[in-house]
Amino acid sequence: MATVTSFEALTFPSKSELRQFAELFTPLFHASTEEARRQAVAALSQCPNVPGAVALFIASQPISIAAPFLVSSPCLSDDLLIMIARTQGADHARAIVRREQLSPTVIDTLVGLRHSEPTRTAAPAAEAEPKAEAMARTTARTAASDRAATAEAGSTAGATPDLSAAGAAAETAVAPAATSKLGKTARSAKTGKSAAPAASSAEADTAAGAVAISAAEREEQLRDQIRRLAAHVNRPSSDRLGLRTITAMQAALLVRFARNREGAHFATTLADILSSSRWLAERILLDLSGRQLATTLLGVGMEAAEAVFVLEKLYPHLAKPAPGATRAEQLWNGLVALDCEERIETWRRADSYTFQPDQDVPALAPANTPTPRPAPTLVPSSDTRSRPVLRHRMR
C-alpha cells in the first residue's frame, strides 16, 4: 500500500518510474492480504498514470477485486476493455457496462457477447432411434417364439401319421404367413415410430428457427437503441442543433476584416454573432494571447482553418512556428468545444447583467424651429383692484 501511495503522489511519472512500479507491483500484490489488495485496486482506479501491464493484471483479477478498477479507471483503453470482456467472462463485462462513458465500439462488442441458450433439436431424433431398435428386437423375439411353439406342437402329434402330416402341412403353410404378417407389423411399427420422431424433430427445428430469428431481431433492436443513446451522449461536431452557430456569411466577414486589419468592423460582426454588446466583443479582442477569441470562434462552430487564419492575422505572434504546427494551431487544438460553449454562455450572461444601454437621446430640432415660450404666470400683488387681477377673477 505504501508503494501505491507513493506512486499516486507522482503527477507526471517518468518512464523509469512507470517501469519500476510495474516490476514491483505484481510480487507485492501476490504477497498482500485480500483486504490490502482491494484497497490498492480502489486507490489505483482513480489514478490516470497506471502502466498498461499493471492495468491488464488488475483487470484480470477476480471480479471481487477488479470491479472498482473496471468501473472507474481512466487508463483502460477501448481495446483493453474489449479484450477483458471477451476473455474474463460475464461478471467483468457487467462491470464494464457500469462505466460512465463507453465508446460505440465497446458498446457493440458488449451487445455481441450476449448469447442465447442453445436449443436441443437433436435430442428427439437421438432418443427415437433406440426406441425403434428395441421395438424391432421385441417383434423378432415374438416371431421366433411362435415358430418354436409351432414346431413343438408338431413333434408331439406323432401318434397319428395322417393327422401329423396334415398338421405339418398346415403349419408349413401357416408359418410363412404368420412370419410375414409379424414382419409387416414390425416394419409398420418401426416406420410409425421413426416417422413420429422425424415429425417432432421438424417441428422442433421450426420452433428453434423462429426463436433464433426473434432473438436476432431483439438483439439488433437493442444494438440500434444503444447506438442512438451513444450518439446522444457523444454527439458529433457537425450536430449543432440548439447551439449558437456562426453562419457562412459571418465567417466570411470575419476572415475579410481580419485580413484587412479592420478591428472596428470585426468587433461589430463578432458582437452580432454573439448577440451581445459591442463592449463584450472588444473585451474579447483585447486579450493579447488570443485565447478568448479562439474560445469564442470554437464555441460558435467556426471552421478550424478559417479560425486559425483569423488568429494569425489579428495576433502575429501566433503565426510563429512551433513543434509540428504554428502557435495558433496548438492553441486551437488545446481547446475543448463543450467548455468553449459553456464559457461563451457565461460571458453573455455576465454581459446582460452588467451592460447598460445608453438612454434614448431626443432628436435635435431643426435650427429654424421656434423655441416654445413658457406660459406667463401671475405674480402675487398686494393691489387687489388692479386690472390684471380683476381680469383673472372674472375668468
FENZIZI-V679376 format. One record per residue. N is the residue number from 1. PHI is phi in radians with two decimals (* if undefined). Layout:
# FENZIZI-V679376
N,PHI ; N,PHI
This chain:
# FENZIZI-V679376
1,* ; 2,-1.16 ; 3,-1.13 ; 4,-1.15 ; 5,-1.11 ; 6,-1.17 ; 7,-1.23 ; 8,-1.13 ; 9,-1.25 ; 10,-1.45 ; 11,-1.27 ; 12,-2.24 ; 13,-1.20 ; 14,-1.41 ; 15,-1.14 ; 16,-1.14 ; 17,-1.19 ; 18,-1.13 ; 19,-1.15 ; 20,-1.13 ; 21,-1.14 ; 22,-1.12 ; 23,-1.29 ; 24,-1.49 ; 25,-1.21 ; 26,-1.07 ; 27,-1.13 ; 28,-1.16 ; 29,-1.16 ; 30,-1.18 ; 31,-1.48 ; 32,-1.58 ; 33,-1.40 ; 34,-1.11 ; 35,-1.16 ; 36,-1.14 ; 37,-1.10 ; 38,-1.09 ; 39,-1.13 ; 40,-1.14 ; 41,-1.15 ; 42,-1.11 ; 43,-1.23 ; 44,-1.30 ; 45,-1.18 ; 46,-1.79 ; 47,-1.66 ; 48,-1.50 ; 49,-1.97 ; 50,-1.23 ; 51,-1.06 ; 52,-1.10 ; 53,-1.13 ; 54,-1.19 ; 55,-1.09 ; 56,-1.15 ; 57,-1.12 ; 58,-1.18 ; 59,-1.17 ; 60,-1.52 ; 61,-1.28 ; 62,-0.97 ; 63,-1.12 ; 64,-1.13 ; 65,-1.78 ; 66,-1.47 ; 67,-1.01 ; 68,-1.11 ; 69,-1.22 ; 70,-1.21 ; 71,-1.38 ; 72,-2.25 ; 73,-1.31 ; 74,-1.45 ; 75,-1.69 ; 76,-1.57 ; 77,-1.40 ; 78,-1.12 ; 79,-1.10 ; 80,-1.18 ; 81,-1.12 ; 82,-1.13 ; 83,-1.11 ; 84,-1.15 ; 85,-1.13 ; 86,-1.41 ; 87,-1.82 ; 88,-1.72 ; 89,1.96 ; 90,-1.21 ; 91,-1.13 ; 92,-1.17 ; 93,-1.13 ; 94,-1.14 ; 95,-1.16 ; 96,-1.16 ; 97,-1.07 ; 98,-1.37 ; 99,-1.16 ; 100,-1.20 ; 101,-2.24 ; 102,-2.25 ; 103,-1.33 ; 104,-1.00 ; 105,-1.13 ; 106,-1.16 ; 107,-1.12 ; 108,-1.08 ; 109,-1.14 ; 110,-1.14 ; 111,-1.19 ; 112,-1.19 ; 113,-1.35 ; 114,-1.34 ; 115,-1.95 ; 116,-1.42 ; 117,-1.18 ; 118,-1.16 ; 119,-1.53 ; 120,-1.68 ; 121,-1.65 ; 122,-1.51 ; 123,-1.16 ; 124,-1.03 ; 125,-1.15 ; 126,-1.16 ; 127,-1.34 ; 128,-1.30 ; 129,-1.10 ; 130,-1.07 ; 131,-1.13 ; 132,-1.14 ; 133,-1.12 ; 134,-1.10 ; 135,-1.13 ; 136,-1.14 ; 137,-1.11 ; 138,-1.07 ; 139,-1.12 ; 140,-1.13 ; 141,-1.11 ; 142,-1.09 ; 143,-1.14 ; 144,-1.13 ; 145,-1.13 ; 146,-1.14 ; 147,-1.15 ; 148,-1.12 ; 149,-1.11 ; 150,-1.14 ; 151,-1.13 ; 152,-1.12 ; 153,-1.13 ; 154,-1.20 ; 155,-1.23 ; 156,-1.30 ; 157,-1.67 ; 158,-1.40 ; 159,-1.18 ; 160,-1.96 ; 161,-1.09 ; 162,-1.19 ; 163,-1.15 ; 164,-1.14 ; 165,-1.17 ; 166,-1.12 ; 167,-1.12 ; 168,-1.13 ; 169,-1.12 ; 170,-1.15 ; 171,-1.12 ; 172,-1.12 ; 173,-1.36 ; 174,-1.41 ; 175,-1.04 ; 176,-1.07 ; 177,-1.16 ; 178,-1.13 ; 179,-1.13 ; 180,-1.14 ; 181,-1.14 ; 182,-1.15 ; 183,-1.12 ; 184,-1.10 ; 185,-1.09 ; 186,-1.15 ; 187,-1.16 ; 188,-1.14 ; 189,-1.14 ; 190,-1.12 ; 191,-1.12 ; 192,-1.13 ; 193,-1.15 ; 194,-1.30 ; 195,-1.23 ; 196,-1.10 ; 197,-1.09 ; 198,-1.12 ; 199,-1.14 ; 200,-1.15 ; 201,-1.17 ; 202,-1.13 ; 203,-1.10 ; 204,-1.12 ; 205,-1.12 ; 206,-1.10 ; 207,-1.12 ; 208,-1.13 ; 209,-1.11 ; 210,-1.13 ; 211,-1.11 ; 212,-1.12 ; 213,-1.15 ; 214,-1.11 ; 215,-1.15 ; 216,-1.14 ; 217,-1.12 ; 218,-1.10 ; 219,-1.14 ; 220,-1.16 ; 221,-1.11 ; 222,-1.09 ; 223,-1.12 ; 224,-1.10 ; 225,-1.13 ; 226,-1.18 ; 227,-1.10 ; 228,-1.11 ; 229,-1.12 ; 230,-1.14 ; 231,-1.18 ; 232,-1.24 ; 233,-1.27 ; 234,-1.86 ; 235,-1.26 ; 236,-1.21 ; 237,-1.17 ; 238,-1.35 ; 239,-1.51 ; 240,-2.11 ; 241,-1.17 ; 242,1.46 ; 243,-1.88 ; 244,-1.25 ; 245,-2.22 ; 246,-1.35 ; 247,-1.53 ; 248,-1.14 ; 249,-1.14 ; 250,-1.14 ; 251,-1.12 ; 252,-1.13 ; 253,-1.15 ; 254,-1.09 ; 255,-1.12 ; 256,-1.15 ; 257,-1.19 ; 258,-1.21 ; 259,-1.14 ; 260,-1.55 ; 261,1.00 ; 262,-1.71 ; 263,-1.17 ; 264,-1.14 ; 265,-1.16 ; 266,-1.10 ; 267,-1.14 ; 268,-1.12 ; 269,-1.13 ; 270,-1.13 ; 271,-1.13 ; 272,-1.19 ; 273,-1.14 ; 274,-1.45 ; 275,0.97 ; 276,-2.25 ; 277,-1.39 ; 278,-1.18 ; 279,-1.06 ; 280,-1.14 ; 281,-1.09 ; 282,-1.18 ; 283,-1.12 ; 284,-1.16 ; 285,-1.24 ; 286,-1.29 ; 287,-1.31 ; 288,-1.21 ; 289,-1.29 ; 290,1.44 ; 291,-1.23 ; 292,-1.17 ; 293,-1.18 ; 294,-1.10 ; 295,-1.07 ; 296,-1.16 ; 297,-1.15 ; 298,-1.24 ; 299,-1.21 ; 300,-1.67 ; 301,1.44 ; 302,-1.36 ; 303,-1.10 ; 304,-1.12 ; 305,-1.12 ; 306,-1.17 ; 307,-1.14 ; 308,-1.13 ; 309,-1.08 ; 310,-1.09 ; 311,-1.11 ; 312,-1.21 ; 313,-1.34 ; 314,-1.42 ; 315,-2.21 ; 316,-1.05 ; 317,-1.19 ; 318,-1.36 ; 319,-1.45 ; 320,-1.22 ; 321,-1.23 ; 322,-2.36 ; 323,-1.02 ; 324,1.55 ; 325,-2.95 ; 326,-1.46 ; 327,-1.14 ; 328,-1.13 ; 329,-1.17 ; 330,-1.10 ; 331,-1.10 ; 332,-1.16 ; 333,-1.24 ; 334,-1.49 ; 335,-1.68 ; 336,-1.97 ; 337,-1.05 ; 338,-1.12 ; 339,-1.14 ; 340,-1.14 ; 341,-1.10 ; 342,-1.15 ; 343,-1.14 ; 344,-1.10 ; 345,-1.10 ; 346,-1.14 ; 347,-1.09 ; 348,-1.15 ; 349,-1.14 ; 350,-1.14 ; 351,-1.16 ; 352,-1.19 ; 353,-1.38 ; 354,-1.72 ; 355,-1.42 ; 356,-1.96 ; 357,-1.13 ; 358,-1.11 ; 359,-1.21 ; 360,-1.14 ; 361,-1.63 ; 362,-1.12 ; 363,-1.20 ; 364,-1.24 ; 365,-1.37 ; 366,-1.04 ; 367,-1.17 ; 368,-1.53 ; 369,-1.39 ; 370,-1.20 ; 371,-1.39 ; 372,-1.14 ; 373,-1.69 ; 374,-1.23 ; 375,-1.20 ; 376,-1.15 ; 377,-1.89 ; 378,-1.53 ; 379,-1.46 ; 380,-1.07 ; 381,-2.46 ; 382,-1.38 ; 383,-1.48 ; 384,-1.46 ; 385,-1.91 ; 386,-1.22 ; 387,-1.11 ; 388,-1.09 ; 389,-1.17 ; 390,-1.13 ; 391,-1.12 ; 392,-1.18 ; 393,-1.22 ; 394,-1.18 ; 395,-1.26
